[in-house]
């Protein structure tokens, strides 16, 4: 028998689901639960499994009634939303005033109301009329040269000079002049401002050098490293500091040759300096391409969030967030964070609509293959697959199950594959124009899109 359940639509974004229960809607479930209690109850004066139903009802009747009515109602609301294909945000919120007014001792019929936040159907423009810019990063010679120097330093030999010279790295203790508190510190002389470097040259272990922290370090990261604090904190620090040297080291750059080639890219992957430089360039290009794609995804998200007409149930969402957060979400929090939260929900709605319209699906086998690829990447590439053989499938299945066996890694990969397919569908249908930029220009543009 169908329940008496209706939607009272208050507006395009707000509705109330109303449910009226009669005794016949819930009583069979109550009787079934009473019998179950009677079979399992261990009550003094009765043999287990022989407790009369009347005793169970007297002792547990009200709690069983409340539990089963709530069970029927919650399932009814969930099923109704699915059957009516209602697009809702958040969770249905029960009318607490109405619920608190119920007399569970005498009532046979019950009425419940649930407020919901609705989103009406909307259109997403997937056409060439949509124009979004992509910013491929140019791999210029300066970047290649800088990367090559970094590689030579990383794979070079460490020496320990008696006296500091250009290019040395200093370990020691730093303190503000006039104060006794000191911290461990690490200073790379190459990161010290050129005009200040001479102060750090010609020193020995246990020597102390004084300097102005802002004059010595124009680079924020180097300043933070010297002070041994976070960059945000380093920005607030200024004044005269002293540094006592405990260790002097210097890296002798690795020589360009087969030994370096093999260390960087694996045995016999490249044979000549020209191949080595080309490989560096292609690796930088691949890294830049990932950054470019990531930025393009952000550009697409911004475009669709800004240009897709969706009326959101904002008042409901704010109310729901406050009521479901145990007091953590306040008006002040909403003032600061609600717009970003709303836009995130809007983007999810848009992606879901595209997936629905384009019939985008992710099969379980795709998830398993992606998991195997992830495992191979973590443990040495395709070569590991031949070593593991059939065990790779077991390892992948264990990984997908997650630590608690609830499949969180499966869902993580599933959602990523689905996201990638949706973004590909968008890119295939809109107009993407490229504007090549330098790395610095890309960073400046990325800064304006930080979330």
Buried (B, 14 or more C-beta within 10 A) or exposed (E): EEBBBEBEEEEEBBBBBBBEBEEEBBBEBBBEBBEEBBEEBEBEEEEEEEBEEEBBBEBBBEEBBEBBBBEBBBEBBEEBBEEEEBBBBBBBBBBEEBBEEBEEEEBEEBBBBBBBBBBEEBEBEBEEEBEBBBBBBEBEEEBBEEBBEEBBBEBBEEEEEEEBEEBBBBBBBBBBEEEEEBEEBBBBBBBBBEEBBEBBBEBEBEBEBEBBBEBBBBEEEBBBBBBBBEEEEBEEBEEEBBBBBEEBEBBEBBEBEEEBBEEBBEEEEBEEEEEBBEBBBEBBBEEBEEBBBEBBBBBBBBBBBEEBEBEBBBEBBBBBBBBEEEEEBEEEBBEEEBEEBBBEBBBEBBBBBBBEEBEBEBEEEBBBBBBBBBBBEEBEEEEBBEEBEEEBEEBBEEBBBBEEEEEEBBEBBBEEBBBEBBBEBBBEBBEBEEEEBBBEBBEEBBEEEEE
